[in-house]
Every structure is written in structure tokens, then in C-alpha cells.
């Protein structure tokens, strides 16, 4: 607490979106905080944003086929300006932006919900990690784990096959792309696991990982992300 106070005194927080003074010790002002695309009506199973006036309880994807994971939590919709913040963090290595995103996620998760036994950041293949220099899921998971007092497990899952970037592929190609891409190296022995990533789009990556974790003995899998893309109604 003293360290954070001194840092804020020397380097006052400034909004990463508009440059105004930050609020509540964060690099985000109160006005921009209020204008973020909050995921106010998530699908109760996959957290996909639902339109406020939609006469449905679940999104179209979940009505068609429920995902393998048991719950998902995402505070924000993957829309402007969150999409730009995520890209700035992920592809430009802007770690202060990553810290802000992690704080927003931690605040949301701290407000309630079942506490898992551990957090597993979605792994990168070693070649992608070398190219990028960091795993964005790990950088998000560290402050979330500290805030919620949940251990991180970086030794459970590994990406054993280099794959194409998922964002360039359609839904069918994404499934093919991730076939045999992950390995679970530890028996999970009935644990409740939280998979954490920056953004969930189609959910293909966390679906594959969830099935692998449940095959390895996990009893329950939650999916946590900063932002969630909309699913079809």
C-alpha cells in the first residue's frame, strides 16, 4: 500500500484513453470508466453479451449446444475502446494497459462468484512466446491471482503445437487449427479450475482446453476473460 501510494504521488495516474487525471488510483478517468462497453447482460452460461431488449435467456450458441465449461465471467464487451486497449497490450507490449485491464477484471471477479482452486492462464506456444516476449494471459492472471488470493498454475497446461492465429480463421477452421494443440501434464484431482485469457471470441480455445482439463480430472472449469465477443442470438 505504501509503495503504491508513493508511486501515485510521483507519477499520478493518467487516463490511457483521454489523458485526463486518472480516478481511484487507476490510469482511467471516471468519465471514460463510465463509457466502457460493460457486459451488463451476459449469457448466463458463456458470458456472451446479449442485447438489452433481446427476448432470450441464453445466446444462440448456448441454445444450440452448451459449452464444455461450467461458467464464464467477462466484465466487458469486446467493442471500442476495449478492443483497442486489448490490442495495444497484446501486440504492442503496452504493459500499463495490461495492468489496467487486469485491475478491471479483478474488481469484477472480487464482487462475487465461486472461488476456484487455481487459475490457469491460456498458454502460448514457445515460438509465439519468443516472438511476442510475454504471454498476455499470464500478465493478466498474476495481479488477478494476487488480488483474489488464488494460486496460478503455469505447470499444468502447455501448447505443444504451433498454430495459426485464431483471429484469422472462421469457426470451423479454428477447431481444426487447435486439434491436439494442448497437453495437460498434471492430474487435476477434482479441482475447480479457472481458465484465464484476454478475450473470448468463439470460445474454441477454452473449449478445447476445458475438455483436456476435465479428461485430466478437473471437476469444474470456469472461464475468465477481460472481454467477451458477442455470440449469435
C-alpha positions in Angstrom: 0.0 0.0 0.0 2.8 2.5 0.9 4.7 1.6 -2.3 1.6 2.2 -4.4 0.9 5.5 -2.6 4.5 6.7 -3.4 4.3 5.6 -7.0 1.0 7.5 -7.4 2.4 10.6 -5.7 5.5 10.6 -8.0 3.7 9.5 -11.2 0.0 10.5 -10.8 -2.3 8.1 -12.8 -3.4 9.5 -16.2 -6.3 8.1 -18.3 -5.0 5.9 -21.1 -7.9 6.8 -23.2 -8.2 10.6 -23.0 -5.1 11.8 -20.9 -7.1 13.3 -18.1 -6.1 12.6 -14.5 -6.9 9.0 -13.5 -9.5 8.1 -10.9 -9.2 5.8 -7.9 -5.5 5.4 -8.5 -6.0 3.9 -12.0 -4.9 5.0 -15.4 -8.6 5.6 -16.3 -10.7 8.7 -15.6 -14.2 8.5 -14.2 -15.8 9.6 -17.4 -14.1 7.0 -19.6 -14.7 4.3 -17.0 -18.5 5.0 -17.2 -18.4 4.9 -21.0 -16.7 1.5 -21.3 -18.8 -1.2 -23.0 -19.8 -3.1 -19.9 -21.1 -6.5 -20.3 -24.4 -5.7 -18.5 -26.4 -8.6 -19.8 -24.2 -11.6 -20.3 -25.4 -15.1 -21.3 -25.5 -16.9 -18.0 -23.5 -19.8 -19.4 -20.9 -18.4 -21.7 -21.0 -14.6 -20.8 -21.6 -13.5 -24.4 -23.2 -10.1 -24.4 -26.9 -10.2 -25.0 -28.8 -7.1 -26.4 -30.8 -5.5 -23.6 -34.0 -5.8 -25.5 -33.5 -9.4 -26.7 -36.3 -11.7 -25.7 -34.0 -14.6 -24.9 -32.3 -16.0 -21.8 -29.3 -17.7 -23.5 -27.3 -16.8 -26.6 -27.9 -18.7 -29.8 -24.7 -20.7 -29.4 -25.6 -22.0 -26.0 -29.2 -22.7 -27.1 -27.7 -24.8 -29.9 -25.0 -26.6 -27.8 -23.8 -25.8 -24.3 -20.0 -25.3 -23.9 -17.9 -27.8 -22.0 -17.0 -25.3 -19.4 -19.4 -24.7 -16.4 -19.5 -20.9 -16.2 -17.9 -17.8 -17.8 -17.3 -14.3 -16.4 -16.3 -11.3 -18.5 -16.8 -7.7 -17.3 -16.6 -6.0 -20.7 -17.8 -6.5 -24.3 -15.2 -6.7 -26.9 -16.0 -3.4 -28.5 -14.5 0.1 -28.8 -12.4 1.2 -26.9 -11.8 -2.1 -25.1 -10.8 -3.8 -28.3 -8.1 -1.1 -28.9 -6.8 -1.4 -25.3 -6.5 -5.2 -25.7 -4.7 -4.9 -29.0 -2.4 -2.2 -27.6 -1.5 -4.5 -24.7 -1.3 -7.7 -26.6 0.5 -6.7 -29.8 2.4 -3.5 -28.8 3.6 -4.8 -25.4 1.9 -1.9 -23.6 2.1 -3.4 -20.0 0.5 -0.4 -18.2 -2.6 -1.0 -20.4 -2.4 -4.7 -19.4 -2.3 -3.7 -15.8 -5.4 -1.6 -16.1 -7.3 -4.4 -17.8 -6.2 -6.8 -15.1 -7.5 -4.4 -12.4 -10.9 -4.1 -14.1 -11.1 -7.9 -14.3 -10.0 -8.4 -10.7 -12.6 -5.8 -9.5 -15.3 -7.7 -11.3 -14.3 -11.1 -10.1 -13.9 -9.9 -6.5 -17.5 -8.8 -6.4 -18.8 -12.4 -6.1 -18.8 -15.9 -7.5 -17.3 -19.2 -6.5 -13.6 -19.1 -5.8 -11.7 -21.7 -7.8 -8.7 -23.7 -6.6 -6.3 -22.3 -9.1 -6.0 -20.0 -12.1 -4.5 -21.4 -15.4 -3.6 -18.8 -18.0 -4.2 -20.0 -21.5 -0.7 -21.0 -22.7 1.2 -19.8 -25.7 3.4 -22.0 -27.9 7.1 -21.3 -27.1 7.7 -19.9 -30.6 4.8 -17.4 -30.2 6.1 -16.6 -26.7 9.6 -15.9 -28.1 8.1 -13.7 -30.8 5.8 -11.7 -28.5 8.1 -11.6 -25.5 5.3 -12.3 -23.0 2.1 -14.2 -22.6 -0.7 -11.7 -22.2 -2.9 -14.2 -20.3 -0.1 -14.7 -17.7 0.4 -10.9 -17.3 -3.3 -10.6 -16.6 -3.5 -13.6 -14.3 -0.7 -12.5 -11.9 -2.5 -9.4 -10.5 -5.8 -11.2 -10.5 -4.4 -14.1 -8.6 -2.8 -11.7 -6.0 -6.0 -9.7 -5.6 -8.2 -12.8 -5.1 -5.5 -14.9 -3.3 -5.8 -17.7 -5.8 -2.6 -19.6 -6.9 -1.5 -19.6 -10.5 -0.6 -22.9 -12.1 1.8 -22.5 -15.0 2.8 -26.1 -14.9 -0.5 -27.7 -15.8 -1.1 -26.9 -19.5 1.2 -26.4 -22.4 0.7 -25.6 -26.0 2.5 -28.4 -27.8 1.8 -27.4 -31.4 2.3 -24.1 -33.1 -1.0 -22.9 -34.6 -2.2 -20.2 -36.9 -3.6 -17.0 -35.3 -7.2 -17.8 -34.4 -8.5 -14.4 -35.3 -7.7 -15.1 -39.0 -9.8 -18.2 -39.1 -13.6 -19.0 -39.2 -15.3 -21.2 -36.6 -14.7 -24.5 -38.5 -11.0 -23.6 -39.2 -10.5 -22.7 -35.6 -11.5 -26.1 -34.4 -9.2 -27.8 -36.9 -6.4 -25.4 -36.0 -6.4 -26.4 -32.3 -6.7 -30.1 -32.8 -4.0 -31.7 -30.5 -2.6 -28.3 -29.8 -2.6 -28.6 -25.9 -1.4 -31.0 -23.4 -2.3 -31.3 -19.7 0.6 -32.5 -17.7 -0.9 -32.8 -14.2 -3.8 -34.8 -12.8 -6.4 -32.2 -11.5 -8.0 -34.5 -8.9 -11.5 -33.0 -8.8 -10.3 -29.4 -8.7 -12.2 -26.3 -9.7 -10.0 -24.5 -12.3 -10.4 -21.0 -13.8 -9.0 -20.6 -17.3 -8.0 -17.0 -17.9 -7.5 -15.2 -21.2 -7.7 -11.7 -22.5 -10.6 -12.1 -24.9 -13.1 -14.9 -25.6 -14.4 -14.8 -29.2 -15.9 -18.0 -30.4 -14.7 -19.9 -27.3 -12.9 -22.6 -29.3 -9.6 -22.3 -27.5 -11.1 -22.5 -24.0 -13.5 -25.3 -25.2 -10.5 -27.4 -26.2 -8.6 -26.7 -23.0 -11.7 -27.4 -20.8 -12.2 -30.8 -22.4 -8.5 -31.6 -21.8 -8.7 -30.5 -18.2 -11.8 -32.5 -17.5 -10.2 -35.5 -19.1 -7.3 -34.9 -16.6 -9.7 -35.0 -13.6 -10.9 -31.3 -13.2 -14.4 -31.3 -11.7 -15.4 -27.8 -12.7 -13.9 -25.2 -15.2 -14.7 -21.5 -15.1 -13.6 -19.2 -18.0 -12.5 -15.7 -17.1 -11.6 -13.0 -19.6 -11.4 -9.2 -19.7 -13.7 -9.0 -22.6 -16.2 -11.2 -24.5 -17.3 -11.0 -28.1 -21.0 -11.2 -28.9 -22.4 -14.6 -30.0 -25.3 -15.1 -32.4 -28.8 -14.9 -30.9 
